[in-house]
Amino acid sequence: MTEIEPTCELIPDPSAIADVVAQLVDGKWPGSDGERENLFERLLFKSGERLHQAAEGFAAESFALFTKLPGISFASWDAYDGKFMSVNLHAYSFPEAEAPITRLGHDAVWGILTDRYGQPARLLNNEEVPPSNWKVNGRDVDVHFFNRRDSSLMLSVSDGELSGRANAEAARDSRIADRIDPSR
């Protein structure tokens, strides 16, 4: 069976997304706000307004992120305990379910990342295309394909240790909230 070539150009180019991933996973992860700003300058990123402020007792914050990479529908970056934790990008986004271009974009980005970093861990769930995770140089690279209500590729690159601590804190807080209010 012959693979069907896409008849339209993918924007952003999947290799441009993979190059951003490479720049985020290669070298030392920023340990200070100044180092994060230098990284953002190299990537042509600009930090925007705070989207989510750390709640009392929880140390994670989210900020808008602007990029010159065409075709990014939404971008953000996160901090945990005052330290740069992750970058999140949404691409090939369409307001309808099962947009074919989103699947083409996902498969192209997934293929490039797999060629560079090997087979990812695939999180088992009931989705047609399970989320993928690569562990590279202390970073977690996550790719999620959404197509049920809207269509989008979500890609996140995070500091593995910091995101692990943030997830553990969130899970602990959720368990505490469930004990306080079991109807949740």
C-alpha positions as CSV (number, residue, x, y, z in Angstrom):
1,M,0.0,0.0,0.0
2,T,1.4,3.4,-0.9
3,E,1.4,6.1,1.7
4,I,-0.7,9.1,0.7
5,E,1.3,12.4,0.6
6,P,-0.4,15.4,2.1
7,T,-1.7,17.9,-0.5
8,C,-1.3,20.9,1.7
9,E,1.6,22.5,3.5
10,L,1.8,21.9,7.2
11,I,2.1,25.1,9.2
12,P,4.2,25.1,11.3
13,D,6.6,22.9,9.4
14,P,7.0,19.8,11.6
15,S,10.8,20.0,11.5
16,A,10.6,23.6,12.9
17,I,8.6,22.2,15.9
18,A,11.2,19.4,16.3
19,D,14.0,22.0,16.2
20,V,12.3,23.9,19.0
21,V,12.1,20.6,21.0
22,A,15.8,20.0,20.3
23,Q,16.8,23.5,21.6
24,L,14.8,22.8,24.7
25,V,16.3,19.4,25.4
26,D,19.9,20.0,24.4
27,G,22.2,21.5,27.0
28,K,21.6,22.8,30.5
29,W,18.0,23.6,31.6
30,P,17.7,27.2,32.7
31,G,18.3,27.5,36.5
32,S,17.4,31.1,36.8
33,D,15.0,33.6,35.4
34,G,17.9,35.3,33.5
35,E,18.9,32.0,31.9
36,R,15.2,31.3,30.9
37,E,15.1,34.8,29.4
38,N,18.3,34.0,27.4
39,L,16.7,30.8,26.2
40,F,13.5,32.5,25.2
41,E,15.6,35.1,23.3
42,R,17.4,32.4,21.3
43,L,14.0,30.7,20.5
44,L,12.4,34.0,19.6
45,F,9.9,33.5,22.5
46,K,8.4,36.4,24.5
47,S,6.8,35.9,27.9
48,G,3.3,37.3,28.3
49,E,0.8,37.9,31.2
50,R,0.3,35.4,34.0
51,L,-2.5,33.0,33.1
52,H,-2.6,31.1,36.3
53,Q,-1.2,32.3,39.6
54,A,0.1,29.9,42.2
55,A,-2.7,29.1,44.6
56,E,-2.1,29.2,48.3
57,G,-0.2,26.1,49.1
58,F,0.6,25.2,45.5
59,A,3.6,26.6,43.8
60,A,2.8,26.3,40.0
61,E,2.2,29.3,37.8
62,S,1.4,29.6,34.0
63,F,2.2,32.5,31.7
64,A,1.3,33.3,28.1
65,L,4.0,32.7,25.6
66,F,4.4,34.4,22.2
67,T,6.5,32.8,19.5
68,K,7.4,33.7,15.9
69,L,6.8,30.1,14.8
70,P,3.8,30.4,12.4
71,G,0.8,28.3,13.0
72,I,1.0,28.0,16.8
73,S,-2.5,28.6,18.1
74,F,-1.7,28.8,21.8
75,A,1.6,28.7,23.8
76,S,2.4,29.0,27.4
77,W,5.2,28.4,29.9
78,D,5.0,27.2,33.5
79,A,7.0,27.8,36.6
80,Y,7.1,25.7,39.7
81,D,8.3,27.0,43.0
82,G,9.7,30.1,41.1
83,K,11.7,27.9,38.7
84,F,11.1,27.5,34.9
85,M,9.4,24.2,34.5
86,S,7.9,23.8,31.0
87,V,6.9,25.1,27.6
88,N,3.6,24.1,26.0
89,L,2.7,24.6,22.3
90,H,-0.6,23.9,20.4
91,A,-0.4,23.5,16.6
92,Y,-2.5,22.3,13.7
93,S,-5.6,23.4,15.7
94,F,-9.1,23.4,14.2
95,P,-12.5,24.0,15.8
96,E,-13.9,20.7,14.4
97,A,-13.4,17.1,15.3
98,E,-11.1,14.8,13.3
99,A,-9.5,17.5,11.2
100,P,-7.2,15.5,8.8
101,I,-4.4,18.2,8.8
102,T,-4.1,17.8,12.6
103,R,-3.5,14.0,12.2
104,L,-0.9,14.7,9.5
105,G,0.8,17.3,11.6
106,H,0.9,14.9,14.6
107,D,2.2,12.0,12.6
108,A,4.9,14.1,11.0
109,V,6.1,15.6,14.4
110,W,5.8,12.2,16.1
111,G,7.9,10.6,13.3
112,I,10.7,13.2,13.6
113,L,10.8,13.0,17.4
114,T,10.9,9.2,17.2
115,D,13.7,9.3,14.7
116,R,15.7,11.6,17.0
117,Y,14.9,10.2,20.4
118,G,13.7,6.6,19.8
119,Q,10.4,5.0,20.5
120,P,8.4,6.9,23.1
121,A,6.5,5.5,26.1
122,R,2.8,5.4,25.1
123,L,0.4,6.2,27.9
124,L,-2.4,3.6,27.8
125,N,-5.8,5.1,27.6
126,N,-9.0,4.9,25.5
127,E,-7.8,7.3,22.8
128,E,-7.2,6.2,19.2
129,V,-3.7,7.9,19.4
130,P,-2.3,7.5,22.9
131,P,-0.2,10.4,24.3
132,S,3.6,9.9,23.8
133,N,6.4,10.6,26.2
134,W,10.1,10.8,25.5
135,K,12.7,11.2,28.3
136,V,15.7,13.1,26.9
137,N,18.5,14.7,28.9
138,G,16.3,15.1,32.1
139,R,13.4,16.5,30.1
140,D,10.0,15.1,29.4
141,V,8.7,15.6,25.9
142,D,5.0,14.9,25.7
143,V,2.9,14.9,22.5
144,H,-0.9,14.7,22.8
145,F,-3.3,14.4,19.8
146,F,-6.8,15.7,20.3
147,N,-9.6,15.1,17.8
148,R,-12.9,14.4,19.5
149,R,-14.4,17.8,19.9
150,D,-11.7,20.1,18.5
151,S,-8.5,19.0,16.7
152,S,-5.1,20.0,18.0
153,L,-1.6,18.8,18.6
154,M,-0.3,19.7,22.1
155,L,3.4,19.4,22.7
156,S,5.1,20.1,26.1
157,V,8.7,20.0,27.1
158,S,9.4,20.1,30.8
159,D,12.1,19.6,33.4
160,G,11.5,16.1,34.4
161,E,12.3,16.6,38.1
162,L,10.3,19.8,38.5
163,S,7.3,18.5,36.7
164,G,7.4,15.3,38.8
165,R,7.4,17.4,42.0
166,A,4.5,19.6,40.7
167,N,2.5,16.5,39.7
168,A,3.1,14.9,43.1
169,E,2.0,18.0,44.8
170,A,-1.1,18.3,42.7
171,A,-2.0,14.6,43.3
172,R,-1.5,15.1,47.1
173,D,-3.6,18.2,47.2
174,S,-6.4,16.4,45.2
175,R,-6.4,13.5,47.7
176,I,-6.6,15.9,50.6
177,A,-9.5,17.8,48.9
178,D,-11.3,14.5,48.3
179,R,-11.0,13.6,52.0
180,I,-12.4,17.0,52.9
181,D,-15.2,16.9,50.4
182,P,-15.9,13.3,49.2
183,S,-18.6,14.5,46.9
184,R,-16.0,16.0,44.5
